Amino acid sequence: MFFYLVTPLILISASSLGLLISPSWSLSPFVWVFILVPIIDLMLPYLNKKDQELNENLLHNFSIIIVLPCILFLIFFGLFVVSKNNISVFTVAALGAAVGMSGGSIGITTAHELIHRQSKFMRFLGVTLLILCLYGHFRIEHVYGHHKNVATKEDPATARKGENFYFYFIRCVINSVISSWKIEKNILYKKNIKTFSLQNRVLHYFSLEFIFLLIAFYIAGMNGLVFILFHSLVSITLLELVNYIQHYGLSRNIYDGKYERFSDSHSWNSRHISANWSTFNLGLHSEHHKSAGKHYPLLSQEEKKMEMPSNYSVMLMMALIPPIWFFVMDRKLEELRSI
């Protein structure tokens, strides 16, 4: 359980080096995620506890609660640093991207855990983390849309076989916003509430994100906006990269006019230990979809049918190079379907 606290903090610390030491250290979080984590995972065994051995304690909750103040520190200290007049736009963008590595790898993955919690306080923390990445609507689309429509064409976050990441990214980001609006509109309609009302949560999130941008501009002017936009771009890209690799090429069949129930065949799993420590067991994705409210320490670590050929970091890099991605994953899809 100790590593679920320490490992995310290592990345957060790496993201802070460009702010604390020199902008040239902005590469640190990229080195950690894309070079060191894969090496560590090669040396360590997979997560392999039996279900009856899994447990949860206060440290598990503390590990996710502490993420918000850490991300807030990175963002607002970053805004203070870039408020200086002698800093170039390129440097501001680099610092924003470095902070975005923590925003996407740690902030949004923590938000993903929190928005599924029953506690209103925990959900509030999760939504706050999403708003800091300018992606608050994800809370609506993910909970009410993705979990219902996963592995179907109705789900913006499910990548079709043969769809490269770049096309997927544009389609997913646009359709996620549209989907979240439609979902909230339908929820309000059933309550006999107008779409444009104070109870529309999507409007809440958009408004808070706009206020956040105004605060950034007030603190650091245009540099502040560039910093936040690059932080958000990297964070959102990482989120959608993860969505891309988690469901690529998987689809639910239709029987009697209805989609079959979700099963382990509709999500790619990863039990690589270091990457799961960093993302609060995000790689145990099949179990999460079968029981969305189950807390991350209790997700099953047993081997599933759809196992990723490598850890998250390597999978993300492959996804950015479509020919390599298709060569590896399309072949793996065919192998699994022939079993």
Order of alpha helices (4+ residues) and beta strands (2+ residues): alpha-alpha-alpha-alpha-alpha-alpha-alpha-alpha-alpha-alpha-beta-beta-alpha-alpha-alpha-alpha
